[in-house]
Amino acid sequence: MNEKAVLNKLKDLTRNKEEWKTNIDNVAEKLNENYSIAVKAKALWLLGEMGLKYPMEMECHVEDIVSYLDDDNPKLRERSVNAIGRIGRADENLIIPYLDKLMKMRYDESENVRHAFIWACENIATNAPELFCEKLEIFHEMISDSSQKVRIEAPEMFRVIGKQKPEYVKPYLEKLEWIAENDENPTVRIHSAGAVRITKKALKKSEK
């Protein structure tokens, strides 16, 4: 099939979730053959969504997905990060061996990759917050990132952790409150205020 036909087939499969489980291997195959960047990017995205639904069936493909963290193309690095986040949301044990490698993506030259890094960490932290409780300084620093989209996303990590492990966000509350009142970006202010509100609510509940 030519590239357009392959992409169309992947798009059709995206909509037909009942066919996902039996097609995981077929989609993963697109990562290891001589397909275009567009096909590989679509395959990585779809594998992430499939992995959220069928993590055990994705286990044998995680290493291939992770390998794209080192790709020269920023779109493929971004999609690899996204997929790791979705798979890790379903089963953190599948991505724990690669967590240190994932954490290094915060330094990526591409703002889209850095943004995807935060989003992926939020996904994983939704069901495994303990993996990030000692890493919150990373996300505090990213609120000062050169990219506005990264800065906007970074406070959301404190909301995710604060809801479940508020004691770890507590040391950052004063800093987040300052950002919520003084940051130049209105969305950064809103997200920071939301993280503060959620954390304080969780702290109050834990004290009862």
N, C-alpha and C positions, 0 to 999 in steps of 0.2 A: 504493500500500500504506500501511496505517496504521503507526504507530510500532512496535507490537508485532510486526507481520509483518516489518518491516525488520530489527528486532533479531534475530528468530528466523532470518532468512535469513543474517545476518552470523555468528550463532553456528554455524549449520550449515556455513557456508563455513570457519570456523575449524578445524573438525574434518576437512574434506575438502581436505587439502593438495594433492592432485593437481589441484585446480581453481583453485589460487591464481593461477598465471601468467596465465590467461585472464580473470581477474576483477579484476585490479589496478585497471584504469580504472573499473570499476563501483563498487568500494569507495571509490576516491578521489573519485568524484562526490558521495559523501555529505558531503564537506567543503564543497562549494561550492553546496549547495542549502539550502533552508529546513528542515533537519532539526533534531531536538531535540539537546540536550546529550548525552543518553544515546547516541543514534545516532552522533554525531560522535566521542564518546569511544571507543566500540567500534571505529569505523572507523579512528581514529588508532592504536589498539593493534594492530589487524589489519594495517594498512599497515606498521607497524614489523616485524612478524613476516614479512610477505611480502617486505619489503625486505632482510631478512637472507638470505632464500633466493634472491631475484631482484633484486639491486641495480640492474642496468642497466635493467630494466623500470620501476623506481621513480624513475629519474632525473628524469623530467619532472614528478613530483609532489612532489619534495622542497621546493620553494619554498612550495607550499600548506601542507605539513605544518609548516614553520618558521613560517609566518605565525601559527600558533596559540600561539606563545610569547608573543604580545602580547594574547592573549584575556583578557577580564575574568574568565572562569570558571577557577578554579584546577585543576579536573579536566582541562580541555582543555589547559591549559599543561603539566600533569604528563604527559599522554598524548603531547603533542607532543615533549617532552623524551625520553620513553621511546623513541618511534619514531626520533628522530634517533640515539639511541644504537645501536639495532639496525641501522639502515641503515649507520651509520658503522662498525660492527663488520665488516660485509661489504665495504665500500669507503669508506675514509676520505676519498677525493677528492670524494665526493658531498656531504660535510658540511663540508669545510674552509672553503668560502666563508662558512659561517654559524657557524664555531667561536667567534668573538668574541661573537656574540649568545648562543650557548649558555652561554658562561662567565659571562655576566651573570645567569643564572638562579640562581646561588648566593646572590643577594641577595633572592630572591623571598620574599614575606611568608608563603607557604604552606610548611609543613614538608614536605608531601608532594612539592611541586615541588623543594625543595632536596634531599630524599632521592633523587628521580628523577634530579636533576642528577648526583649522585655515581655512581649506578648506570649512567647513560648514559656518563659518562666512563670508567668501568671497562670497559664494552663496547667503546668505541672504542679504548681503550688496549690491549686484548687483542691487537690486530693492528697497532696504530700507537702504541706507547708514546712514540715520539719527540715526539708532539704535546703531551705533558704533562710531559716531563722538567723543564722550566723553570717549571712551574706548581704544583709540589708544596706550596708554602707555602699555597696556597689550601686544600688538603685538610687540612693540619696545623691551620689556623685553624678549620676546620669540626669538628674533634674537640671544640671548645669551644662548639659550637652550642647554642642554647637547647632544641632538640628532641633527645630521647633517640634517636629512630630515625635522625636525621641523624648524631649522634655515633657510633652503632654502625657505620654504613656507612663513614664517612670513613676509618678506618684500612685498609679493604680496598683503597683506591686504592694505598697504599704496597706492599701485597702484590702487586698486579698489575704495578706498575712495577718493584718490587724483584726479581721473578722474571726479568725481561728486561733491565732497565737498572739493576742494583743500585748502580752507582757514583753514581747520582743520589739514591738513597734513603740512601746511607751517611751524609750529613751529618745525617740525621734519626734515626739509630739511637738515639742517647743519649736524645733526647726521647721516642721511641716506647717505649724500655725503661722510662723513668720512668712513662709512662702505663700500660704493661702491669703495673706493680707497684703503682701508687697510685690509679688512677682509681676513682671510686665505683661505676661501672657494670661489672658482671662481664663483659658481652659486649664492651664497649669494651676491657677488659683482654685478653680472649682474642684479639680481632681484632688488637690492637696487637702482642701477643706473636707471633701468626702472621706478621705482616708482618716482624717482626724476624727470625724464624727463616728464612723464605723468602729474605730479602735476604742474610743471612749465608751461607746455603747457596750462593746464586748467586755471591756474592763469592769464596767459597772455591773454587768451580769455575772461576771466571775467572782465578784466580791460578795454577792448575795449568798 
